[in-house]
Amino acid sequence: MSENFPDYVDVDYTDGEGEDPADYAHIQDKIEKAIEVTREGLESYENPAVMWTGGKDSTLTLYFIKEVADRFDLEVPPAVFIDHYQHFDEIHDFVDHWADEWDLEVIYARNEDVGAYVDEHGLEPGDDIDISDLSEHNQHHVRDILEYEEDTFPFLLDTYVGNHLLKTVALNDALEEYDIDGVISGVRWDEQEARADETFFSPRHDPDIYPPHDRIQPILQFDEAAVWDAFWNFVVPDTVENFPEEGYVPESDDDLPEGVAQDDIPISPKYFAGFRSLGSEVSTEKSDQEPAWLQDLEGTTERAGRAQDKEDLMERLRDLGYM
C-alpha cells in the first residue's frame, strides 16, 4: 500500500449521511447508486478487495463489481472470504463453485493460530480455548484490545472473543498481508441498528485498531426485500442461461424454469431452505420453512436466527473492525 494512504484517496466520507433506504424509493434508484459507489471505489483505491461471505448481500455486491468492471474496463478485485471454521458446508461449496464460475481470485482469511489449537486439541464448538496457549498476537488482542480477563473463552463464533479472533483478527491480518486499502462490503442500513449511520465511504484509519483502510459500501440503500428484488429480476436473469429475461420468483427449490437447476443460480441453497441470515453452523437457525424471499420480511427480524449475544455486542465489535 502506498505510504501516503489515505491522502491519495479523494472520496466523500459524508455521502449517505442521514439517509436511509426510503431516500432511494425505486429499485432503479438503488441500483444506480450502487453502480456509482462501486465505480468510484474501484477507481479510487490502489488495492481494493471485496468481502464475500457467500451470503446474499455480499454476492449482490460482487455482482455489481463484476458488472461495473466489465462496463468501465476495470479489474475485478480479489474476494476475501473469512473462514472462521464454523461455516455450513453449503457455504464453502457455494463460494468454491461461484469463484470458479466467475473466475475470481479468493483470499481465504483465517486465524491460523486458533485453528491449529482447535485441531491439536480436537475441539468442538463450545469447548474452551486456553488463552495462554495462543500466540502473542492473539493474546494481545484478547488482553489489551478486548480487555478480556478470563483464562479461557469458548470456541464459538458468535461471542465477543470468538467473533473478534475468528473474524476481525483474521480480516485485519489479511488486509495487512495483502496491502488492501479499500474493503468493498455488502452491509446495509436496515440490517442492524449498529450499521444505520454508515456512509458509502467509511474511514477506518486508526492504526492502533486495524490496518488503515476505507470501507466502500455500495448497497447501504437496499433493504432486504430490495436485495431479493434485485436478484430475481436483474442478477439471475442476467447471469443464468435459460432464465426468463423478465424475471421469475420461485416458490421452492424445485420451482425453477425449465432447464435451470439450483446450482445454476448464484444464491446460496440455505436461502431456499428457509434461512434469512447466514452465520455459523452451530448458532444460526432457519427462520421459516419457506424460502427467505417469501417470508414476512417487514413483520419479522432478518437476523432473528442469529445468536443474540453477538448481536447485542455489534456496536463494540464494529469499533474493533468487525464488518
N, C-alpha and C positions, 0 to 999 in steps of 0.2 A: 504494500500500500504506500502511496505517496506520503512523504513525511509531513507535508503541509495540510493533510486532512484535518478539519473539514473545510479549510479555506478555499480549496479549488472547486467545491460544490456550491452552486448557486440555485437553491430551491427556496420556495416559500414555506417556511415551517408553520405558518398560520393558516395555510389553505385547509379549509374544512372546519375551522374553529367555530364553535357554537352551532354547528349544523347537525342534522340527523337525517335518517332515510327519507323523511317526509319532504325534505328540500329537493329530492330527486324523484319526482312523482311518478314518472313513467319509466318502464324498463329501458327504453332507449336512452333516457337521460342518465341512468345508472351506467349503462354500457359505454356511452360516450365519455363519461368522466373516468371510468376505469381505463379506457384506451389512452386518454390524455395523461393520466398519472403514470401508467405503465411506460409509455413512450419517454416521458421525462426521466423516469427512473433509469431506464436502460441507457439513455444518452448522457446522464449527468454523472454517473459513477464509473470508476475505473474497473472495479472488480465486484459487480453485483452478484447476488445469488438469490434463489427463491426458496423459501421454506415450503417443504412438501410433506404433509403428513399422510397422504392418501385419502384424506377427508374431502368433503365436497367443496369447502371454501378454498383450500389451497390448490385443489385441482382446477377450480374455476379460474383462480389467479394464474395458474400455469397456462391455461388455455389462452387467456388474454396476452400473456407474454409471448407465446408462440405466434399468435396472430399478428401482434404488433411487430415482432421481429421480422416476420415474413413480409409484412406490408411496407416497412420502412428500411429494409435491408440492414437489420441489426442482428447481433448474435444472441442466441438463446443462452442465458447464463446457466451455470450448474445448479442443480437442485440439492438442497441439504435435507436429508431425512434423518431425524433424530431417532436412533434405535435405542429405546430405553429398556429393552429386554422383557417387556410385558405387553407387547403388541398381540392382537389377534393374528393368527396365521394368515387369514384372508387379507390383512393389510399388507403384509410382506409380499404376498403373491400379487396383489394388485399393483403395488409400486414396481416390482420387478417386471411385470408384464407391460405396463404402460411406459416405463423407462425404455424398454426395448422397442415398443411400437413407435414411440415419438423420438427415438434416438437421443435420449437425454444422458448427460453426464450426471451421476448421482454421487454426492459425498455422504457417506454414512457416518454420522457423528455419534460417537459412543463414549461413555465414561469407562474406558477400558480397565481402569484400576478397580472400580466397583464390580464390573463384570467378571474380572479374574477372581476376585474374592468370592463371589457367588458361585462360580464354577468350582473353585478349590474346595469350598465347604459344602457343596451340594445343596445350596439353599433353595427354598421355595418362597414364593411371595408371602410376605408377612413375617418371615424369620428375621431374627435380629442380626445386624451387622455391627461388629466391634469397631468403633471409630479409630481406636489406637492402631489398628492393623492396616489402615488406609494410608495412601501416600500423603506426604506433607502438603501437597497441593489441595487434596480433598479435605484434609484436616483443617487447613487454613480457612476454607470456605465454611465448614461446619462451625468452627470455634470463633473465628474472627468476624466473618461476614454475617452468618446466621445467628451467632451468639447462642448456639445450642449447647447446653451444659450436661446433657445425659451422656452416659458411656456408650450407648448403642442407639440405633434407630432401626425401624422395621424396613425391610426390603419391599417397599410399596411405592408405586409411582405417585399416587395422589395424596401425599403427605408433604409436610413442609420441607424436611431434609431430603426425602426421596425425590421429590419433584426437582428440587434445586440441583442435586448432584447428577441425577439421571438425565435431566433435560437441559437446564440452564448452563451448568458447567460444561456439559458435552457440546452445546451450541457455541458457547464462548470460546472454548478451545479450538473448535473448527474455524470460527471467524479469525482467530489469531493465526492458525496454521496456514490458512488459505488467503490471508490478507483481504478479507471481504470488507468492503466499505459501505455497501448498501444491501440490506436484507429486505427482499420483497415478500410480504406476508399477506395472508388472507384473513386478517382479523376484521370484525365488523362492529359498528357502533351498537347494534341492537343485541349482540350476542351475550354481553355481560356488562354489568354496571362499571366494572373496572376499566372497560375499553371505551366507554361512552364519550370521553373527552379527547380521544386520539385525533390527530390530524393526518392528512395524507402523507406528509413527510415529517417524521418524528425523530428528533435527535437523541442519540444515546452516546454522549461524548465523555462521560466520566471514566477516566482510565482506572480508577480505583475499584470500579464495579465490573466493567466489561471492556473488551477491546473497542475503542471508539468506532462507531458506525452510525448509519441512519436506518430507520425503518421506513420502507416505502409500502403504502397500504392502499392498493387500487380499488378494493371492494368494500371500504368502510360504509359506503352509502347503500349497500344491499341489505335487505332483511332476509330472513330465512326463506320466505315464500318467493322472493325475487331470485334467490340463488337457484331454486328449483325451476322457476320460470325460465331463467337463462339456460339451464341445462337442457330442458326438454324442447325448447323452442329455438335454440340457437346452437349450443355446443354440440349436442348429439346429432341433430340433422346435418351439421356442418362437417362432422368428423366420422360418422358411421355410414358406411356404404349400405344402401337399401333402406335407410331410414327415411320416412316421409319428410320432404323438404319443408312442409308446413308445420312440422312438429307433431308429436304424439305423446300423451302421458299414460304410461302403462299402469294398470291396477294391481299387478302382481309380477313376480319374476318370470312367469311364463306368458304374460300378456304382452308380447312383443310383435312388431311387424314381421311378416314372412321374410325369412332369410336373415334375420337378426337374432343373435344369441346374446345372453347376458355378458359374456366375455368380450363382446364387440363394443360394449358401452363403457365409457370412461367414468363410471360411477361404481363405488365400492359395493359389493354384494351385501355388506352389512346394512346398507340403507334399504335395500329391497327386503331385508329380513326384519325391519322394524326399528332399527337403531336410528336415532336422530343426531347423536353426537358420539364421536369415536374417541375413547380414551384408552385405558389399559384393559387388558382382558379380564383382570380379576376385580375391577371396580366399576365397570360400565355395563349397564343393562339396557335391553331394548325398551323403548317407550310404549310400544303397542305392537299388535300383530300385523298391522297394515304397513306398507312401505312408507318411508319417512315423509314423502311429499303429500301423502293422502291423510296424514294425521291432523289433529286440531292445532295448527301452527300458531294461531292467535290466542287460543284459550289455555294453552299449556306451555310449560317452560322447556326450551330446547335442550338444556343441559341437565334436566331432571334426572337422567340416567347416570350422571357422573357422580363420583364420590364428593360429598358436600364439604368434608373437612378441607379439602384443597380449594374448593370453590370459595369458601369463606376467607381464604388467605390470598386471594388473587391479587389484591392491590399491593400487598407486601412483596409477593413473588414477582410481580411486574417491575417493581422498583429495583429488583435484583437482576433483571434481564430476561425474565420469562416472557413468552410471546403474549 
